[in-house]
Amino acid sequence: MNKQSSSLEVNNSGYQSDDKLVLAPWFTTELSDNVRPPWLVQVTNKKSDTQFKQYDPMSYKNIPIDFYQLSFNPTVSNIINFMSQWGFLHAPYPLIDQWSTSSNYVGESLYYWRYHLILFSSWMQLWKFIDKYPQGANSVPDSDDVDIEKRISWSRDYRKIHYKYQFTDAYGTSLDFSTSFDTHTLKENFGPAESISPGSFYFPALFVLKEQVAAVLTKYVHVGIDLHPHQNIRLYPETLLGAIYLHFTLAILGGAEKQALCENTFCKYGRFFIKKRRDQRFCSKMCREQAFYYSSKSKGVVTM
């Protein structure tokens, strides 16, 4: 037991990097090339541990910006610092060391993190380009943006459109992403009202961004509907990755400022909601009245 506990030292964040641990033998999920040691590890696998507390990612709107900035310098220490605040990206794997017969650790691959940092960074770059050079703009792309523009290519007959992005970081983590679609699909999504010029960049890039981000949201974000006592749509990111992409999506849609937390601390409906008015502070009439009641009570005001 002493050998086992000494195999991994833990810093104040509760996480550490280790390349000696391996996947538990009973864990048979097929893994990609980017899921391999070294592992970003949490020592224990108890739900009572403070690192397993459920955070509320909707209360932190800049999380996609921080994740994007992390992609510029994805060192082990920087990633662990990010994890110490937000936890694992998805579902950590059970890990064991050479002396164990049961899973004593959980962790995610360092390469898995770097892979998703590259992937998310590619979508952020694409969106920044689209936002910088909107449809109809006559601006000539800067030299730094030319490589982004080259991700989109059209077939010779202009019937097929291809998106391709390849990148390998300084640590050997690779991304090789490509997808193709035809012009009919593009026109179905943007309608006949939009003029899509053969060989253009804007609408094909927008389509790829929309499709790929939507795929992540479908996988990691749960949508709930409240019908009583008020009517609202609630978005629940089930993972940190889902929260990152959800905030990114709201920013793309221009709705980042519409996100809000209900100011009633006793709100029973998840607190997060989408504002219907710019000055809306509560998710429902019930929460507004409840907050007013407790505020009046704390001030000693008696309401009739």
TAZIFEN-V674962 format. One record per helix or strand of 3 or more residues. SS is the DSSP state (alpha for helix, beta for strand). FROM is the first residue (numbers start at 1). TO is the last residue. If there is no record, write none. Layout:
ss=[SS:SS]
from=[FROM:FROM]
to=[TO:TO]
//
This chain:
ss=[alpha:beta:beta:alpha:alpha:alpha:alpha:beta:beta:alpha:alpha:beta:beta:beta:alpha:alpha:beta:beta:alpha:alpha:beta:beta:alpha]
from=[2:15:39:50:57:63:76:93:105:110:143:152:160:174:183:202:221:232:240:256:259:272:285]
to=[6:18:42:52:59:70:86:96:109:132:149:154:168:182:190:220:226:237:252:258:261:274:298]
//
